[in-house]
C-alpha cells in the first residue's frame, strides 16, 4: 500500500510505533518544488532548536514543521512546549508532551492537500516500508515493513544472522539468516495487533507517559490484516472509545512520619509490613500497602502498575508500620 501512497503525493511520512512520533529517520520525498521546499524548511529548524532541553533534533523539529507546512491552526500550545523544553534525555516527559500536542493537532494519519493538491501523506503505524525492529519482534513476512530501524547492538544483529555467517565461516545466502526470521502474513499481523492492544491498554504510558491516540482504537479493527489506511483529505474518522478500565491500585494514604528505606532491588523480594513503592529518586510508582499476612512483595513492575522509569535502575523502598 505504501508504494501506492508514494506515487500519489510529494511527501510520505509515517507514525513511529514505540513513542508516537512522526519518524524522521525514514521518509519519501518527491523531487518536486513542494518536496524540495519541504526539506529546506525542515533543515531550517537548525536555527530554531531550543537553547536547552532534549528536543531530539530533526525528529523533534519534523513535528512543528508539519504543522507549519500544512498551515494548521491551534498549534500555539505546541510551539510553547517546544520553546520551553528544559529537561535532558534522562527526563523526557517534556519532550513527549510536545509530541503529544503536535500529534493531536495533526489528528489521524491523513492524505493532506495543500492548495487543492495532495502534498503530504502520513501513514498509520505498522503500514510503512520501515518499522522499529523490536516492534516487529525482528521478523519479516510477505506483507509489512521491509526495513527494521533501531537494530544497533550485537545482540540485535545476532537476532537476524547466523553465527557462522557472522564469523565468515559460512558466507552463503542459505547460511545467512536465522531460522524463524520469515513468518507468514497472518502471524505477522497477529503480532502487530497484540502490540497495538498493549498500547491501547496503557503500555505507552509506561514508556512515554502518553495515552494512546484515539485512532489507535480504530486500528484494532484493521491491524491484523494490515489494511489500515490514511484518511483522504476531507474524510472524517468516527472514533468509538471503549469503557475505561477500573484496574488501578487502591489509593494508600501514607502517614506523615513514614520513613522509607531501600528494601530490595528490582526482581528481588522486599520483606516489609507497611508501605512500599518502586522506582528511582525522581520517578516512582504508587504506594502499595503490604499487610502482615503477606509480609513481603516482589519488587517488579507488575506489582506497581507498570514501570515508572523505563531503562533506569529501580529499587523498592519500605516504610514499616
N, C-alpha and C positions, 0 to 999 in steps of 0.2 A: 504493500500500500504506500510506503514512503516514497518509492520511485515515482508513483503517480503524483504525489504531492510535490515532489521536487520539480517535476515538469510543468507544474501549473502556477508557480509563483516565483518571486525573486529571492526570498529568504525563508529557509526552513530551519526551525529550532525544535527542541523537544524538552519535555519535562524530565528532570532528573528524579530517579526513584528514591534515593536514600535520604534526601533532605529537602525536597520540594523546590529546589532551584530550577531555573531555566539553565540548561547546560551550556557552558561557554567553550568546552574543550572539543566539541564536535558540532558542526553546523554545515549547511549547504547554502551557498550564495551564488546567484547567477551573475555572470559578468555583464551586468546592465547598469544603466545610470543609477537606478534606485539601489541596486546591490552595492555598487561602489560607494555611494553616499552613505549607505547604512554602515558599512565597515569603517569609513572615515570618521563618521560621527561617534562610533563606538571607541575608536582609537583615541579620539579627542578627550575622552574621560581621564586620560593620564594626567590632565591638568586639573581635574575636579575630584581627585581622590581625597577622602577625608584626611585631615592632618594627623589624626590619632585614631587608634582603634582598629580592630580587624575588619577589613572590608572585602577580602577575597579578590582584590584587584579586578581583572577583567570579568570574573564570574559575578562579582557584586555589581559592577557597572552595567552589565548587559540588561539588568532588570530596569533600571531607570532609563536606559537608552531605548528600550522597547516602548515604555510609556511615552517618551518624547516622540519617537518615530511614528507612533500611532496617533499622537495628539489626544491621548486620553485625559479626561478631566479627573478631578478628585485625587490627584497624585501628590498634593502638597504634604500630607502627613508622611508619605514615604520619603520625600525629599528631606523632611525634617529628621527622620530616622537616620538617613544616610549622612547628613552633615553633622550629626551629633554622636556618631559611633565613637566609643571611647575605650571599650574593653579589648583585651588582647585575645589571642586564639584559644586561651585556656578558659575563657568565659564568653561563649559565642551567642548567648541569648539575645543580645542587642542586634547582632547581625541577622539572626533568624527572624526576629521581629520585623526587621526591614524587609526581608524576603517575603514573609507572610503578607505584609502590607501590599507590596507590588503585585503578588500573585492574585490577591483578592481584587485589586483594581483591574487587572487584566481579565480575570474571570476564567471560565472554562477554555481549554485549548480550542483554537478557532482559526479559520482561514480568513485573515483580516484583509480588508480592502483599504486602500488609501486613494482618495480621489477617484473612486469608482473602479479601481483595478486591483486584483488580488496581488498583494505585495509581501505579506508576512504570514506564514503558517506555523503554528505551534502544535506539535504532535503530542498525543496523550502518552503518558508514561508507559514504557514497555513496548511501544509501537514504532520505534525508530530503528535505524541501522546499527545503533550502539546502545549499550546499557552498562551500568556498573556491574562488573563481573560477579561480585558477591550476590547481587540481587537475582542473577540467573543461575545461582549455585554452580557457576563455572561450567555451564552446559550450553550446548547449541542444538538446534533442531532444524528441520526443513523450513520452519517459519520463525519469525522473530529476528533479533539482532544478529549481526554477523561480526560485530566487533565488541570486545569487552574492555571497559575502561577501569582504571584503578588497580590493575594487577601489577604491582611494583616490587614485591618481595620474592625471595627464593621460594618461600612456601607457596605463594600464588603461582609462580612459574611451574612448580612441580605438580600442581593440580592438573595441568594440561598435558605435560610432556613426560614421556617415559624416561627412567633413569639412564638406560643405555643410550638413548638419543642425546640426553644432556651431557653425558660423558664422552660422546662422539664414538662410542663403540658400535652403535647401530644407526648410522645416519641415513637410513632409508625411510621413505614415506610411511611404509607399513609399520615401522617400529617407532614412529614419531609421537603419536597421540595416545594417551592412556585410554584404556577401555572404559566405556561408560560416558565418554565425553559427548557423544552424539546420542540424543534421545528423541523419541517420537514427538510429534506436534502436540498430541494430547497430554503427554506427561509434562512438556514444557509449559503449556497453557495452565495446567493444574498448579504447577509450582508458582507461577506468577500470581495466580488467583489467591493462593494461600498467603503470599506475602502482602497482597493488597488487602486481604481480610485482616491481617495483623495490623496494617496501617489504620484501617477504619475502627479497629478495636482499641487503638491507643498506642501502638508501638512507636509512632512518630513522636509522641510526647516524650518518651524516654530519651530519644536521641537528640531532637532539636527543639523540644518544648513547643511544637506546633501541632495544632489539631489538623486532622486530615481535611483537605478542602472538600466542599460539598460534592464536586463532580466525582470524587473517588468512590462515593457510594453508588453512583450510577454505573461506574466502570465495573463494578462487581458483576453486572449482567453480561458483559462482553469480553472480559479479560481471558476467560478460559479458551475462547476461540480466537483471541487476538483480533477481534472485529470492532474494537472501539475506534472512533474516528473524530477528527476535529470538526466542530460545528462550522457550517458555512457562515459567511459574514453576518447576516441578519438573523440567523437561526437562534431560537430560544431553547434552553435546556430546562425541562421540568425536573426538579430535584425532589426526591422523596427521602426525608430523613427518618431513619429508624428511631424507635424509642430509646432514649439514653439509658445506659446500663446503670444499675444500682449495686455496684460491687466494691465501692470504696471502703477502705478500712474505717472502723468507727473512730470518731474524734476522741482523743485521750487528753484530758486536762492534766498537765504536769504540775506538781507542787512547786511553788516559787523557790523553795530551798533545795530542790533536787540538784544533785551534783553528778554530772555524767563523767564516766571514766571508760577508757578502752577495755572491752571485754573479749574481743575476738577480731581476727582479720576476716576478709571475705572468704567464704566457703568453710569457715571454721564454726565451731559451736560456742555460743555465748551463754555461759552459766550466769543467770540473772533472775531474780524475782523482783520485778519492778518495771522500769520503763527503759525501752531500748529504741535507738534509731540507728540507721545505716547510712553511711556516706562519707563525705570529706568535711573539712573545716568550713567550707563555704556552701556546699550543696549536700542536703541531707533529706532523708525520707520522712514521712510522717512517723510520729512516735507510736510504738506498739507496747501495750501492757502485757507483761508475761506473768501469769498467776503462779502461785506456789505449787499448784497441782502439776504444772508443766516444768517449771524450774529452769528452762533453757530455751533458746531459739537458734535455729541455724542462720548464720549470717550470710544471707544471699538475697538477691533482688526479689525473688518470687514471694518472699515473706514481708516485703515492704513496699508493695505497689510499684515494682519496677526499679530500674537502675537510675538513681538520682544524679550520677556523674559518670556517664559512659566514657570508658577509656582511662579513667583515673583509678588510683589505688584507694580502696574504700575499707572502712572498718566499722564495727558495731560499738556503740557506746551505751553503757548501762548506768542508770541511776537507781540504786536499790531502795526499796520501800522500807 
